Amino acid sequence: MTLEELETIVAARASASPDDSWTAKLLAKGPEKCAEKFGEEAVEAIIEAVKGDREKLASEGADVLFHFLVMLKARDVPLSRVMDELARRQGQSGLAEKASRPS
């Protein structure tokens, strides 16, 4: 599965009834709740990375990616916009990119 395919799934679930879809229920709670859930999943992934549990890290990583896309949907930011930003950064080193950011 690609991230674009997952984004399509999130969009389809977003239009479902909150009684029938976890995604719709989460989106109905608003962008702040979606961001909070993404943060929770990210912390869980960090914990598994520190513990060195590769299987659980893969599982938590899936949750992170899913909830990242839900968070983007909550703010109407298409995945393509994120991918475009990554492409823009491709031609420079990470250190140079970071140094170019406004403080």
Secondary structure, 3 states (H helix, E strand, C coil): CCHHHHHHHHHHHHCCCCCCCHHHHHHHCCHHHHHHHHHHHHHHHHHHHHHCCHHHHHHHHHHHHHHHHHHHHHCCCCHHHHHHHHHHHCCCCHHHHHHHCCC
